Amino acid sequence: MNEERGKVIFQLLGPLSAHLNHQPVVPSAPKQRQILALLALNAGRVVMTQTLVEEVWGDKPPRSFATTVQTYILQLRAKLATAAGDEKWPRQLLGTRHAGYQIDAQLCQTDVVEFDRLVRAGRRAAEMGDPAATSELLGGALALWRGPALVDVPAGRILAAEVASLEETRLGVLERRIEADLALRRHADLLGELTMLVARNPMNENFSALLMTALYRSGHAGRALEAFRRIRAVLRDELGVEPGPRLQRLHHAILAGDPDSEPAWLAS
């Protein structure tokens, strides 16, 4: 994202980063970083003081928690004021609301908002049957990630849930982008990426199905069947279950070697 004068540029899809007028404004204190990250993730929405307290201290807040939160907010505003060269502007960006605080969405940019925009556009392209646009848009969304979300911010219960939700969305977007690439017959180019994804997510049946599809299309039916055997063993050992219907149908289609019996994601 290009930095705009007068806006704070937040990057949350990776290490926490925030800049105003080309100056970093991320505090070094862990609790302030937690508060800033939670507020930035919810830009445009009020974050209740009680939510901030739960994030920072869990079930054991200090007696002076209200005053301490106010102090953290004042310190964040002071850092912003230095970068803005204006004592009043930080109150516009980081406003006090009834029982909480809110970052003005018009005065900041976040990579999470851009990620969501590209994902929505990619999903519309998929619904319109345009795999090339789907791959490009979803690939652009995934390129915004610089590592695990907020990897350098200590996470309480609230942030941990937010980060888990972001990661789950990222994996779903990645799966859909790969499906679009398979529809574009890019199966050979996907083998390395899919092999790595399956190694990192050994119980993810969808990634295994995509790897089996790419292997089969690349002329490696034996390796595709071996990929099925691996995930079947993992699921049995770890969860005591058999692979789901998608993997079972794909396995049978590969065994049959009959294009007419292949599932849609394999035959397309």
DOFI-5377 format. One record per residue (C-alpha): residue number from 1; z, x, y. Coordinates in steps of 0.1 Angstrom, whole numbers, plus 5000, padded with zeros to 4 digits. Layout:
{num:NUM | up:Z | east:X | north:Y}
...
This chain:
{num:1 | up:5000 | east:5000 | north:5000}
{num:2 | up:4992 | east:5012 | north:5035}
{num:3 | up:5021 | east:5014 | north:5058}
{num:4 | up:5020 | east:4990 | north:5088}
{num:5 | up:5039 | east:4998 | north:5120}
{num:6 | up:5068 | east:4974 | north:5125}
{num:7 | up:5070 | east:4966 | north:5088}
{num:8 | up:5092 | east:4980 | north:5061}
{num:9 | up:5072 | east:4990 | north:5030}
{num:10 | up:5092 | east:4986 | north:4999}
{num:11 | up:5082 | east:5000 | north:4965}
{num:12 | up:5102 | east:4986 | north:4937}
{num:13 | up:5079 | east:4991 | north:4907}
{num:14 | up:5093 | east:5025 | north:4899}
{num:15 | up:5119 | east:5046 | north:4919}
{num:16 | up:5131 | east:5027 | north:4949}
{num:17 | up:5112 | east:5036 | north:4981}
{num:18 | up:5114 | east:5021 | north:5016}
{num:19 | up:5097 | east:5033 | north:5047}
{num:20 | up:5096 | east:5021 | north:5083}
{num:21 | up:5072 | east:5038 | north:5108}
{num:22 | up:5067 | east:5066 | north:5082}
{num:23 | up:5104 | east:5073 | north:5079}
{num:24 | up:5124 | east:5068 | north:5047}
{num:25 | up:5151 | east:5042 | north:5051}
{num:26 | up:5165 | east:5041 | north:5015}
{num:27 | up:5203 | east:5049 | north:5016}
{num:28 | up:5218 | east:5075 | north:4993}
{num:29 | up:5249 | east:5055 | north:4985}
{num:30 | up:5245 | east:5038 | north:4951}
{num:31 | up:5260 | east:5004 | north:4961}
{num:32 | up:5239 | east:5002 | north:4992}
{num:33 | up:5208 | east:5010 | north:4971}
{num:34 | up:5218 | east:4981 | north:4948}
{num:35 | up:5221 | east:4957 | north:4977}
{num:36 | up:5189 | east:4968 | north:4994}
{num:37 | up:5170 | east:4966 | north:4961}
{num:38 | up:5183 | east:4930 | north:4954}
{num:39 | up:5175 | east:4919 | north:4989}
{num:40 | up:5140 | east:4934 | north:4988}
{num:41 | up:5132 | east:4918 | north:4954}
{num:42 | up:5141 | east:4884 | north:4970}
{num:43 | up:5124 | east:4889 | north:5003}
{num:44 | up:5120 | east:4856 | north:5021}
{num:45 | up:5149 | east:4841 | north:5001}
{num:46 | up:5186 | east:4840 | north:5009}
{num:47 | up:5208 | east:4861 | north:4986}
{num:48 | up:5243 | east:4847 | north:4986}
{num:49 | up:5271 | east:4871 | north:4993}
{num:50 | up:5287 | east:4861 | north:4960}
{num:51 | up:5255 | east:4872 | north:4942}
{num:52 | up:5257 | east:4906 | north:4960}
{num:53 | up:5294 | east:4909 | north:4950}
{num:54 | up:5286 | east:4901 | north:4914}
{num:55 | up:5258 | east:4926 | north:4913}
{num:56 | up:5279 | east:4955 | north:4928}
{num:57 | up:5313 | east:4949 | north:4912}
{num:58 | up:5308 | east:4924 | north:4884}
{num:59 | up:5340 | east:4905 | north:4875}
{num:60 | up:5363 | east:4930 | north:4893}
{num:61 | up:5355 | east:4929 | north:4930}
{num:62 | up:5380 | east:4946 | north:4954}
{num:63 | up:5402 | east:4924 | north:4975}
{num:64 | up:5382 | east:4934 | north:5006}
{num:65 | up:5348 | east:4926 | north:4991}
{num:66 | up:5337 | east:4904 | north:5020}
{num:67 | up:5344 | east:4931 | north:5045}
{num:68 | up:5329 | east:4958 | north:5023}
{num:69 | up:5296 | east:4939 | north:5019}
{num:70 | up:5295 | east:4934 | north:5057}
{num:71 | up:5300 | east:4972 | north:5062}
{num:72 | up:5272 | east:4979 | north:5037}
{num:73 | up:5248 | east:4956 | north:5056}
{num:74 | up:5258 | east:4972 | north:5090}
{num:75 | up:5251 | east:5006 | north:5075}
{num:76 | up:5217 | east:4994 | north:5063}
{num:77 | up:5209 | east:4980 | north:5097}
{num:78 | up:5219 | east:5012 | north:5114}
{num:79 | up:5195 | east:5032 | north:5092}
{num:80 | up:5167 | east:5008 | north:5100}
{num:81 | up:5175 | east:5009 | north:5137}
{num:82 | up:5171 | east:5047 | north:5138}
{num:83 | up:5136 | east:5044 | north:5122}
{num:84 | up:5127 | east:5014 | north:5144}
{num:85 | up:5140 | east:5029 | north:5176}
{num:86 | up:5154 | east:4994 | north:5183}
{num:87 | up:5189 | east:4982 | north:5178}
{num:88 | up:5180 | east:4945 | north:5176}
{num:89 | up:5150 | east:4946 | north:5153}
{num:90 | up:5170 | east:4953 | north:5121}
{num:91 | up:5188 | east:4919 | north:5126}
{num:92 | up:5154 | east:4902 | north:5125}
{num:93 | up:5145 | east:4920 | north:5093}
{num:94 | up:5178 | east:4917 | north:5076}
{num:95 | up:5193 | east:4885 | north:5089}
{num:96 | up:5227 | east:4869 | north:5083}
{num:97 | up:5224 | east:4834 | north:5068}
{num:98 | up:5250 | east:4809 | north:5058}
{num:99 | up:5270 | east:4825 | north:5030}
{num:100 | up:5244 | east:4853 | north:5025}
{num:101 | up:5217 | east:4876 | north:5038}
{num:102 | up:5179 | east:4874 | north:5039}
{num:103 | up:5151 | east:4900 | north:5044}
{num:104 | up:5123 | east:4885 | north:5065}
{num:105 | up:5092 | east:4884 | north:5043}
{num:106 | up:5070 | east:4886 | north:5074}
{num:107 | up:5085 | east:4919 | north:5084}
{num:108 | up:5081 | east:4938 | north:5051}
{num:109 | up:5056 | east:4944 | north:5023}
{num:110 | up:5066 | east:4949 | north:4987}
{num:111 | up:5046 | east:4961 | north:4957}
{num:112 | up:5062 | east:4932 | north:4937}
{num:113 | up:5045 | east:4906 | north:4959}
{num:114 | up:5011 | east:4925 | north:4957}
{num:115 | up:5016 | east:4927 | north:4919}
{num:116 | up:5021 | east:4890 | north:4917}
{num:117 | up:4991 | east:4883 | north:4939}
{num:118 | up:4968 | east:4904 | north:4917}
{num:119 | up:4982 | east:4889 | north:4885}
{num:120 | up:4976 | east:4854 | north:4897}
{num:121 | up:4940 | east:4863 | north:4907}
{num:122 | up:4935 | east:4880 | north:4873}
{num:123 | up:4947 | east:4849 | north:4855}
{num:124 | up:4923 | east:4827 | north:4875}
{num:125 | up:4895 | east:4850 | north:4865}
{num:126 | up:4905 | east:4847 | north:4828}
{num:127 | up:4906 | east:4809 | north:4831}
{num:128 | up:4870 | east:4811 | north:4845}
{num:129 | up:4859 | east:4832 | north:4816}
{num:130 | up:4852 | east:4864 | north:4836}
{num:131 | up:4866 | east:4893 | north:4815}
{num:132 | up:4853 | east:4920 | north:4839}
{num:133 | up:4871 | east:4905 | north:4869}
{num:134 | up:4902 | east:4899 | north:4848}
{num:135 | up:4903 | east:4935 | north:4836}
{num:136 | up:4898 | east:4949 | north:4872}
{num:137 | up:4924 | east:4926 | north:4888}
{num:138 | up:4950 | east:4930 | north:4862}
{num:139 | up:4943 | east:4968 | north:4860}
{num:140 | up:4949 | east:4969 | north:4897}
{num:141 | up:4982 | east:4951 | north:4893}
{num:142 | up:4994 | east:4975 | north:4866}
{num:143 | up:4984 | east:5005 | north:4887}
{num:144 | up:5011 | east:4996 | north:4912}
{num:145 | up:5037 | east:5006 | north:4887}
{num:146 | up:5050 | east:5042 | north:4892}
{num:147 | up:5075 | east:5040 | north:4862}
{num:148 | up:5102 | east:5016 | north:4851}
{num:149 | up:5112 | east:4993 | north:4880}
{num:150 | up:5141 | east:5005 | north:4901}
{num:151 | up:5147 | east:5033 | north:4876}
{num:152 | up:5169 | east:5052 | north:4901}
{num:153 | up:5191 | east:5023 | north:4912}
{num:154 | up:5223 | east:5015 | north:4893}
{num:155 | up:5219 | east:4980 | north:4880}
{num:156 | up:5246 | east:4953 | north:4876}
{num:157 | up:5240 | east:4920 | north:4858}
{num:158 | up:5217 | east:4905 | north:4885}
{num:159 | up:5194 | east:4935 | north:4890}
{num:160 | up:5193 | east:4942 | north:4852}
{num:161 | up:5180 | east:4906 | north:4847}
{num:162 | up:5155 | east:4910 | north:4875}
{num:163 | up:5142 | east:4943 | north:4861}
{num:164 | up:5140 | east:4929 | north:4826}
{num:165 | up:5119 | east:4900 | north:4839}
{num:166 | up:5096 | east:4923 | north:4857}
{num:167 | up:5091 | east:4945 | north:4826}
{num:168 | up:5084 | east:4914 | north:4804}
{num:169 | up:5058 | east:4903 | north:4829}
{num:170 | up:5042 | east:4938 | north:4830}
{num:171 | up:5039 | east:4938 | north:4792}
{num:172 | up:5023 | east:4904 | north:4793}
{num:173 | up:4998 | east:4915 | north:4820}
{num:174 | up:4990 | east:4946 | north:4800}
{num:175 | up:4983 | east:4926 | north:4769}
{num:176 | up:4960 | east:4902 | north:4788}
{num:177 | up:4941 | east:4932 | north:4804}
{num:178 | up:4936 | east:4947 | north:4770}
{num:179 | up:4923 | east:4914 | north:4757}
{num:180 | up:4898 | east:4913 | north:4786}
{num:181 | up:4887 | east:4949 | north:4777}
{num:182 | up:4882 | east:4939 | north:4741}
{num:183 | up:4860 | east:4910 | north:4752}
{num:184 | up:4840 | east:4936 | north:4771}
{num:185 | up:4835 | east:4956 | north:4739}
{num:186 | up:4856 | east:4986 | north:4751}
{num:187 | up:4874 | east:4988 | north:4718}
{num:188 | up:4868 | east:5025 | north:4712}
{num:189 | up:4882 | east:5034 | north:4746}
{num:190 | up:4914 | east:5014 | north:4739}
{num:191 | up:4924 | east:5032 | north:4708}
{num:192 | up:4945 | east:5059 | north:4724}
{num:193 | up:4963 | east:5035 | north:4748}
{num:194 | up:4970 | east:5010 | north:4720}
{num:195 | up:4982 | east:5036 | north:4696}
{num:196 | up:5007 | east:5048 | north:4722}
{num:197 | up:5018 | east:5012 | north:4730}
{num:198 | up:5024 | east:5004 | north:4694}
{num:199 | up:5045 | east:5036 | north:4690}
{num:200 | up:5066 | east:5027 | north:4720}
{num:201 | up:5069 | east:4990 | north:4710}
{num:202 | up:5069 | east:4991 | north:4672}
{num:203 | up:5080 | east:4955 | north:4668}
{num:204 | up:5056 | east:4940 | north:4693}
{num:205 | up:5032 | east:4919 | north:4671}
{num:206 | up:5007 | east:4913 | north:4699}
{num:207 | up:5002 | east:4950 | north:4705}
{num:208 | up:4998 | east:4956 | north:4668}
{num:209 | up:4972 | east:4928 | north:4666}
{num:210 | up:4953 | east:4943 | north:4695}
{num:211 | up:4953 | east:4978 | north:4678}
{num:212 | up:4941 | east:4963 | north:4645}
{num:213 | up:4913 | east:4945 | north:4664}
{num:214 | up:4902 | east:4977 | north:4682}
{num:215 | up:4904 | east:4998 | north:4650}
{num:216 | up:4884 | east:4972 | north:4630}
{num:217 | up:4857 | east:4969 | north:4657}
{num:218 | up:4855 | east:5007 | north:4659}
{num:219 | up:4847 | east:5009 | north:4622}
{num:220 | up:4882 | east:5018 | north:4610}
{num:221 | up:4891 | east:4989 | north:4588}
{num:222 | up:4913 | east:5010 | north:4566}
{num:223 | up:4933 | east:5022 | north:4596}
{num:224 | up:4936 | east:4986 | north:4608}
{num:225 | up:4951 | east:4976 | north:4575}
{num:226 | up:4975 | east:5005 | north:4576}
{num:227 | up:4986 | east:4994 | north:4611}
{num:228 | up:4994 | east:4960 | north:4595}
{num:229 | up:5014 | east:4976 | north:4568}
{num:230 | up:5034 | east:4996 | north:4593}
{num:231 | up:5045 | east:4967 | north:4614}
{num:232 | up:5052 | east:4946 | north:4583}
{num:233 | up:5075 | east:4973 | north:4571}
{num:234 | up:5092 | east:4976 | north:4605}
{num:235 | up:5097 | east:4938 | north:4608}
{num:236 | up:5111 | east:4936 | north:4572}
{num:237 | up:5135 | east:4965 | north:4577}
{num:238 | up:5147 | east:4956 | north:4612}
{num:239 | up:5146 | east:4918 | north:4612}
{num:240 | up:5141 | east:4908 | north:4576}
{num:241 | up:5110 | east:4887 | north:4585}
{num:242 | up:5073 | east:4887 | north:4578}
{num:243 | up:5046 | east:4892 | north:4605}
{num:244 | up:5037 | east:4860 | north:4623}
{num:245 | up:5007 | east:4838 | north:4618}
{num:246 | up:4985 | east:4857 | north:4643}
{num:247 | up:4989 | east:4890 | north:4624}
{num:248 | up:4986 | east:4873 | north:4590}
{num:249 | up:4953 | east:4856 | north:4599}
{num:250 | up:4940 | east:4889 | north:4614}
{num:251 | up:4950 | east:4908 | north:4583}
{num:252 | up:4932 | east:4883 | north:4560}
{num:253 | up:4901 | east:4884 | north:4582}
{num:254 | up:4899 | east:4922 | north:4580}
{num:255 | up:4905 | east:4921 | north:4542}
{num:256 | up:4877 | east:4895 | north:4539}
{num:257 | up:4853 | east:4915 | north:4560}
{num:258 | up:4837 | east:4882 | north:4569}
{num:259 | up:4828 | east:4878 | north:4606}
{num:260 | up:4827 | east:4840 | north:4601}
{num:261 | up:4864 | east:4840 | north:4591}
{num:262 | up:4875 | east:4863 | north:4620}
{num:263 | up:4899 | east:4848 | north:4646}
{num:264 | up:4884 | east:4843 | north:4680}
{num:265 | up:4901 | east:4874 | north:4695}
{num:266 | up:4886 | east:4895 | north:4667}
{num:267 | up:4851 | east:4880 | north:4666}
{num:268 | up:4845 | east:4877 | north:4703}
